[in-house]
Amino acid sequence: MNSKATISCSCGCMFQVGFQTSYADIPPVCPQCGLTMDQKSWEALRSTLASLSDFNYHILKWNSEFGEPKMLVPTITACTLED
């Protein structure tokens, strides 16, 4: 499972980062304004993406091994309130 996050930068740019395609120790950089995400925030986001990947992996495994329902989570949407 390739978990991805859509990031909304303060400049208005929206871009995606992927769990498998990103470097663990390098936070994402906005392609429009060049701002870099804080390292602690990046570590927290990577942990969240890893948890989602692990969840889907285990759903597939339990489905094939124990016949449990295959109910994957392809996306999670978090709504934020505007200021």
C-alpha atoms as an extended CHARMM CRD file, in Angstrom:
* protein
*
        83  EXT
         1         1  MET       CA              0.0000000000        0.0000000000        0.0000000000  PROA      1               0.0000000000
         2         2  ASN       CA              1.3710000000        3.3790000000       -0.9710000000  PROA      2               0.0000000000
         3         3  SER       CA             -0.0290000000        5.8560000000        1.5470000000  PROA      3               0.0000000000
         4         4  LYS       CA              0.0000000000        9.4760000000        0.3890000000  PROA      4               0.0000000000
         5         5  ALA       CA             -0.7730000000       12.7500000000        2.1200000000  PROA      5               0.0000000000
         6         6  THR       CA             -2.0270000000       15.9230000000        0.4840000000  PROA      6               0.0000000000
         7         7  ILE       CA             -0.3830000000       18.9560000000        2.0470000000  PROA      7               0.0000000000
         8         8  SER       CA             -1.8960000000       22.4310000000        1.9260000000  PROA      8               0.0000000000
         9         9  CYS       CA              0.7910000000       25.0860000000        2.3270000000  PROA      9               0.0000000000
        10        10  SER       CA              0.1260000000       28.5650000000        3.7300000000  PROA      10              0.0000000000
        11        11  CYS       CA              0.8850000000       30.0040000000        0.2580000000  PROA      11              0.0000000000
        12        12  GLY       CA             -2.1810000000       28.1870000000       -1.1160000000  PROA      12              0.0000000000
        13        13  CYS       CA             -0.2990000000       25.4140000000       -2.9070000000  PROA      13              0.0000000000
        14        14  MET       CA             -1.5320000000       21.8370000000       -2.4890000000  PROA      14              0.0000000000
        15        15  PHE       CA              0.8400000000       18.9470000000       -3.1730000000  PROA      15              0.0000000000
        16        16  GLN       CA              1.2150000000       15.2680000000       -2.3310000000  PROA      16              0.0000000000
        17        17  VAL       CA              3.9120000000       13.3050000000       -0.5590000000  PROA      17              0.0000000000
        18        18  GLY       CA              4.0540000000        9.5330000000       -0.4810000000  PROA      18              0.0000000000
        19        19  PHE       CA              5.1760000000        7.2610000000        2.3260000000  PROA      19              0.0000000000
        20        20  GLN       CA              7.1350000000        4.8920000000        0.0900000000  PROA      20              0.0000000000
        21        21  THR       CA              8.4160000000        7.5380000000       -2.3080000000  PROA      21              0.0000000000
        22        22  SER       CA              9.7130000000       10.0670000000        0.2250000000  PROA      22              0.0000000000
        23        23  TYR       CA             12.9080000000       10.1070000000        2.2120000000  PROA      23              0.0000000000
        24        24  ALA       CA             12.3280000000        9.3840000000        5.9070000000  PROA      24              0.0000000000
        25        25  ASP       CA             14.6310000000       12.1070000000        7.2010000000  PROA      25              0.0000000000
        26        26  ILE       CA             13.8620000000       14.8610000000        4.6660000000  PROA      26              0.0000000000
        27        27  PRO       CA             10.6600000000       16.8540000000        5.2730000000  PROA      27              0.0000000000
        28        28  PRO       CA              8.5960000000       17.8930000000        2.2500000000  PROA      28              0.0000000000
        29        29  VAL       CA              9.2220000000       21.2490000000        0.5740000000  PROA      29              0.0000000000
        30        30  CYS       CA              6.4330000000       23.2780000000       -1.0070000000  PROA      30              0.0000000000
        31        31  PRO       CA              7.0280000000       23.3260000000       -4.7710000000  PROA      31              0.0000000000
        32        32  GLN       CA              5.5400000000       26.8210000000       -5.0440000000  PROA      32              0.0000000000
        33        33  CYS       CA              7.1010000000       28.8860000000       -2.2360000000  PROA      33              0.0000000000
        34        34  GLY       CA              9.9090000000       26.6330000000       -0.9810000000  PROA      34              0.0000000000
        35        35  LEU       CA              8.7970000000       26.4090000000        2.6690000000  PROA      35              0.0000000000
        36        36  THR       CA              9.9210000000       23.2220000000        4.4150000000  PROA      36              0.0000000000
        37        37  MET       CA              7.7460000000       21.2910000000        6.8720000000  PROA      37              0.0000000000
        38        38  ASP       CA              9.0260000000       21.1890000000       10.4470000000  PROA      38              0.0000000000
        39        39  GLN       CA             10.9970000000       17.9890000000       11.1900000000  PROA      39              0.0000000000
        40        40  LYS       CA              8.7670000000       16.9480000000       14.1280000000  PROA      40              0.0000000000
        41        41  SER       CA              5.6370000000       17.4970000000       12.0460000000  PROA      41              0.0000000000
        42        42  TRP       CA              7.1390000000       15.4040000000        9.2450000000  PROA      42              0.0000000000
        43        43  GLU       CA              7.9720000000       12.5770000000       11.6680000000  PROA      43              0.0000000000
        44        44  ALA       CA              4.3950000000       12.6300000000       12.9900000000  PROA      44              0.0000000000
        45        45  LEU       CA              2.9610000000       12.5870000000        9.4520000000  PROA      45              0.0000000000
        46        46  ARG       CA              5.2410000000        9.6990000000        8.4040000000  PROA      46              0.0000000000
        47        47  SER       CA              4.1510000000        7.7660000000       11.4890000000  PROA      47              0.0000000000
        48        48  THR       CA              0.5060000000        8.3000000000       10.5160000000  PROA      48              0.0000000000
        49        49  LEU       CA              1.1630000000        7.1780000000        6.9280000000  PROA      49              0.0000000000
        50        50  ALA       CA              3.0270000000        4.1090000000        8.1980000000  PROA      50              0.0000000000
        51        51  SER       CA              0.1170000000        3.1950000000       10.4720000000  PROA      51              0.0000000000
        52        52  LEU       CA             -2.3200000000        3.3950000000        7.5570000000  PROA      52              0.0000000000
        53        53  SER       CA             -0.0510000000        1.2070000000        5.4050000000  PROA      53              0.0000000000
        54        54  ASP       CA              0.2710000000       -1.3200000000        8.2450000000  PROA      54              0.0000000000
        55        55  PHE       CA             -3.5030000000       -1.3520000000        8.7620000000  PROA      55              0.0000000000
        56        56  ASN       CA             -4.2100000000       -2.1190000000        5.0990000000  PROA      56              0.0000000000
        57        57  TYR       CA             -1.4450000000       -4.7380000000        5.0000000000  PROA      57              0.0000000000
        58        58  HSD       CA             -2.9770000000       -6.5590000000        7.9580000000  PROA      58              0.0000000000
        59        59  ILE       CA             -6.4810000000       -6.3850000000        6.4660000000  PROA      59              0.0000000000
        60        60  LEU       CA             -5.1690000000       -8.1070000000        3.3080000000  PROA      60              0.0000000000
        61        61  LYS       CA             -3.2740000000      -10.6780000000        5.3790000000  PROA      61              0.0000000000
        62        62  TRP       CA             -6.2270000000      -11.4850000000        7.6460000000  PROA      62              0.0000000000
        63        63  ASN       CA             -8.4810000000      -11.7470000000        4.5960000000  PROA      63              0.0000000000
        64        64  SER       CA             -6.2290000000      -14.2660000000        2.8650000000  PROA      64              0.0000000000
        65        65  GLU       CA             -5.3500000000      -16.2570000000        5.9810000000  PROA      65              0.0000000000
        66        66  PHE       CA             -8.5690000000      -16.1770000000        7.9880000000  PROA      66              0.0000000000
        67        67  GLY       CA            -11.2510000000      -15.1340000000        5.5170000000  PROA      67              0.0000000000
        68        68  GLU       CA            -11.9820000000      -11.9180000000        7.3910000000  PROA      68              0.0000000000
        69        69  PRO       CA            -13.7610000000       -9.1750000000        5.4230000000  PROA      69              0.0000000000
        70        70  LYS       CA            -11.4500000000       -7.2390000000        3.1060000000  PROA      70              0.0000000000
        71        71  MET       CA            -12.3040000000       -3.6940000000        4.1430000000  PROA      71              0.0000000000
        72        72  LEU       CA             -9.3460000000       -1.5610000000        3.0940000000  PROA      72              0.0000000000
        73        73  VAL       CA             -8.9670000000        2.1470000000        3.8130000000  PROA      73              0.0000000000
        74        74  PRO       CA             -7.7990000000        3.7260000000        0.5380000000  PROA      74              0.0000000000
        75        75  THR       CA             -7.9770000000        7.2890000000        1.8320000000  PROA      75              0.0000000000
        76        76  ILE       CA             -8.5510000000        9.3620000000        4.9450000000  PROA      76              0.0000000000
        77        77  THR       CA             -9.8170000000       12.9100000000        4.5890000000  PROA      77              0.0000000000
        78        78  ALA       CA             -9.2050000000       15.4060000000        7.3580000000  PROA      78              0.0000000000
        79        79  CYS       CA            -11.2420000000       18.5910000000        7.1470000000  PROA      79              0.0000000000
        80        80  THR       CA             -9.7260000000       21.6990000000        8.6700000000  PROA      80              0.0000000000
        81        81  LEU       CA            -11.5380000000       24.8980000000        9.5160000000  PROA      81              0.0000000000
        82        82  GLU       CA            -10.4140000000       28.1020000000        7.8700000000  PROA      82              0.0000000000
        83        83  ASP       CA             -9.2690000000       30.9720000000       10.1340000000  PROA      83              0.0000000000
